[in-house]
Structures are given as C-alpha cells and as structure tokens.
Amino acid sequence: MTLRLLLACCSLAVATLATAAPPDAPALYRQQCASCHGTDRLGAMGPALLPQSLERLKPAELLATIRDGRPATQMAGFAATLSAADIDALATFLRSDPPSPPHWRDSDIRASRIVHVRPGSLPDRPQFRADPANLFLVVEAGSHHVTVLDGDTLEPIHRFQSRFALHGGPKYSRDGRYVYFASRDGWISKYDLWNLKTVAEIRAGLNTRNLAVSDDGRWVLVGNYLPNTLVLLDARTLELRRSLTVRGTDGAPSRVSAVYDAAPRGSFIVALKDLAEVWEIPYRNGRAGAAPQLAPRRIAFDDVLDDFFFDQSYRHILGASRSGRGQVIDLDAGRKVADLALSGMPHLGSGITWQRDGHDVMASPNLKDGRISVIDMQNWQTVGEIATNGPGFFIRSHERTPYAWTDAMMSPRRDTLQIIDKQSLAVVGSVTPSPGRTAAHVEFTRDGKYALVSVMERDGALVVYDAATFREIKRLPMDKPIGKYNVFNKTTRSSGTSH
C-alpha cells in the first residue's frame, strides 16, 4: 500500500469515528424503559426514574442495575442488547432533570389509590402465635423486601415485597396492628401486621421524605421534596383528605425535610429544608370526623435547621444546621431558649435519651466527626464528648440496658460498632459482625435482652447479640437490611430509639 493510500484510509477511519452518532439516550429510554417506568419517568409498573428518586443509588450501582438487572424483580439486564456506551448514556440521562418540571396534583393522587383488601374484612386478631408486640420489621433494601421477625424466637415468620426504596422508617398505629411505609418515589402503603397483608396504597408525591401517623390513629401526614407539598390521608382508607403547597410567608417554596407525630401535643411537627421555620399542625381540633386544617403555626428560627431531636414531652426541639449550629426551641413559647455547643455535623434525628446523675441527657452521633455529644436536657449544656472510631449515623439503647451502641458507618471503621457505658460515658466494648463490611442500625428486643445489628450489604445479615455480654447469638442472611423496627419499642416511644 502506498503512503498516500495509507493516509487516505486513516483519514477515512478518523472521519467515520468523528461522525458516528452518540447514543440517543431519550430514544433508548423510550424503547427500553418507558413501558415499565412511564414515558414521563414518573413510574408505572416500575419505580420513578428521576434524579431525586435515584439519589441514594451510587453511579456504579445504577450502571450495574441497567446492565445486569435486579434479582427477584421484573427488572431485566440489558448487557446483551445495549452497548457499554448506550448504558452509560442511559444512566446519565436518568440522573438529569426532565425538560419540563414534573407535577403531581390532587387528581393524580386520587387516581393512584389501590385497595387490596376491603376495610373491616380481615380478622381483628393476629393470625400467628408470635407476640405481636415483639415483632420486628426488617427493611431489606437490596431486593426491596420486608421481613417480619419474631422477636422471641428470632426467626422470620413472613417476607413480602415492598415498593422501591422505602424511606424514613415504617410507622405503626398505636395498637401495633397497622404499619405505614413511604417509598422514595412517593408510594404510601398500609400493611396489616396481624394478617400479614398489604391492604391499600396511594402515591402521595414523586419524591417523599417520610410520613407520620397521628396518635389517635386517624390521620397520615406525608412530607414531600417533589412536589413541595404536605399530603393528609385518612389512615383507615388512605384516601386523600387535604394537600398543601409548602411556602414561606414571602411565597418562597420549600421542600419538606420530615414530618413527626408529637403525640403529647396532639399535633404534627413539620421540618422544612429551605425555610428557617418549623410548623406545628394540630390534629385534635375541629368537629368530630372533620379532617385537620393544614393551617400551620409557624415558628421561626435563626437559621435553616437540617436535623431535629424532640424531648420525650415534645415541648422542646433540638435542631442543628448543616454547619453544626445548634438551637433549642420551646414549642409552647414559640421561640429559641438556648444555643447548643455542637460541632461537625450532628445527626440529632438519631439521638436518644437516658437518665444520668439524676438528669435526662441526650446523645447524638455525628456525620462529620468521630464523636458522640452528650447534652444535659435541663440546662442544655454539653456534659461530655465521647471519641468514636469515626463519623456515624446511629446511636441506640434501651431502658433495660446500661449501654448504648453506636456505629462509624461514615468512616473506614464502618465494620465495627462501639458500646458505651451510659453512666461513665466510656467505651467498654465493640463488635465487628463482618470484617470490612458496613455494620449499623442497632435495635433491641422489647425486653432489651438482645441487640440486633445490620450488616448493610447485598449479601448481608442480621446479627443478634446478647446485650449484656456482647456475645453473638445468631445471624440471619438478609439482603442489605438497612433498618429494623420493633413494634413495642416504637409504639411505647422508647427513649433508646427514634420515633
């Protein structure tokens, strides 16, 4: 081949590569995904595929899901039909905002409601021999299932499929019969724990933070990031009763960080992501049978607070901004009463309380620093800081144990939990369920005898420890168990766990 011909061939090859069309991601979505996930990406048979819905899925996990699918679901892999470039383009497309902002109106909420079981048609007694107050619900995020665990035998009695990416923890009715789940993409599910059946579902939003159930068992309040709304549902039927677009007094919109049931106050408390306010919405006022008015009592802060802790009476809020600035708000007075000496990024939402030297104290993990802050709840002073293996997400205890357990899941020591004496504030032990694998989220049996720990991996486990000796009792294989929730501890508002 002559040099001139060789150069011509090379030039043609380069030109061909340069003019090759890049993957058409929107077309790929329409061809491969829309039938299950909706032409507008809002979800259909499959979950919503919006950036907000996928924010907890790491880029590599999203690529793997598109390429390999998800076991035990209808999500098939596309490795045999799409090129690597196509899969990359599709993943990038799914993490981009749609050209038009998605909406979800009251009519959409009402149209989404599904009744699986007619109200009142199931037996009013548990259909199993286990103690219904000592059940755990274990959320397995790997394949989107929930396991019902007998807290006495420490054996599963049932397992069922959940909606995609449950978020915010399940909430129980006061008697423990019903449990309400919120998924990341807005689905609210009501589950009859006595009969082991999902009874109703409704889609309250497109990106949901969490829900709260009123102490009288009549109302469910849902807080959304997308759209910026509060949605009130009838707890019995999951029918929509009211909705409210969340705005400040100046009209500025805000996402809802979380909603809480303040049972002693007979009200819901609403935390806001973009406004320096907290809202209180009473639910016991008004004529019998009438839905609460979503007319908030607004309480202003000095700063937007990202995380909250409530004392057991729900009179005081302990809040922290992303910068670590802490404030104490007296809800009765409607004003700040103290500043908190905090640093790093305290995770007050996972705080717990106990009695120490005759005082109630609160302990909070830290998402940025390796420390546990301990605060006296009478004078709001920091009485101790406990050095830990690294930044952690949870601290948990029980009224019948002298110890608190904390993780370091945001650090290289994410495989080890430390055990703290609640009186001396000294670290007195540690457990490493699976070396090199993330261990977190402790929950106790109703009697405080056993501590259950999650190994938060796809082929993970639930590991049971003797809470007095820290000795492993047993482990149960689980698919990324991100949380476990004991009926008795939650319904009695145990001071050792979140509510």
CORBELCOR-V315344 format. One line per field, one symbol per residue. ss: DSSP state (A for helix, B for strand, O for the rest). psi: psi as a letter, one per 30 degrees, with the letter a starting at -180 (. if undefined). A space follows every 50 residues. Layout:
ss->???
psi->???
This chain:
ss->OOAAAAAAAAAAAAAAAAAOOOOOAAAAAAAAOAAAAOOOOOOOOOOOOO OOOOOOOOAAAAAAAAAABOOOOOOBOOOOOOOAAAAAAAAAAAOOOOOO OOOOOAAAAAAAOBBOOOOOOOOOOOOOOOOAAABBBBBBOOOOBBBBBB OOOOBBBBBBBOOOOBOOOOBBOOOOOBBBBBBOOOBBBBBBOOOOBBBB BBBOOOBBBBBBBOOOOOBBBBBBBBOOBBBBBBOOOOOBBBBBBOBOOO OOBOOBBBBBBBAAAOBBBBBBOOOOBBBBBBOOOOOOOOOOOOOOBBBB OOOOOOBBBBOOOOOBBBBBOOOOOBBBBBOOOOBBBBBBOOOOOBBBBB BBBBBBOOBBBBBBBBOOOOBBBBBBOOOOOBBBBBBOOOOOOOBBOOOO OOBBBBOOOOOOOOOOBBBBBOOOOOBBBBBOOOOOOOBBBBBBOOOOOB BBBBBOOOOBBBBBBBOOOOOBBBBBBBOOBBBBBBAAAAAOOOOOOOO
psi->kleeeeeeeeeeeeeeeffkklkjeeeeeeefeefegkfggfkcellkil eefgffjleeeeeeeeefakkglgjllgeffkleeeeeeeeeefglklek klljleeeeeffkkjekkkgflkhlkhlfljffglkkjjjfegilkkjkj fefhkkflklkllkikkfklkllefgekkkkklegfkkkkkjfffhkkfl lkjfafjkealkkkfggfkkkkkkejlilkkklkfefgkkellkkjllfg fklkljelkkjieffhlkkkkkegkhlkkkjkgflllkfkkkkijkjkkk lflkkfklkklffgekkjlklfffkklkkjeefhlkfllkillbikiffg llllkkhgkklkkklkfelilkkkkkgefgkjflkjklflklekklalfg kglkkllhfglfhffkklkkkfefgkkfllkjejkfkkklikkllffgek kkkkjilehaljkkkkfefgkkelkkkljijflkjkeeeefghkfgll.
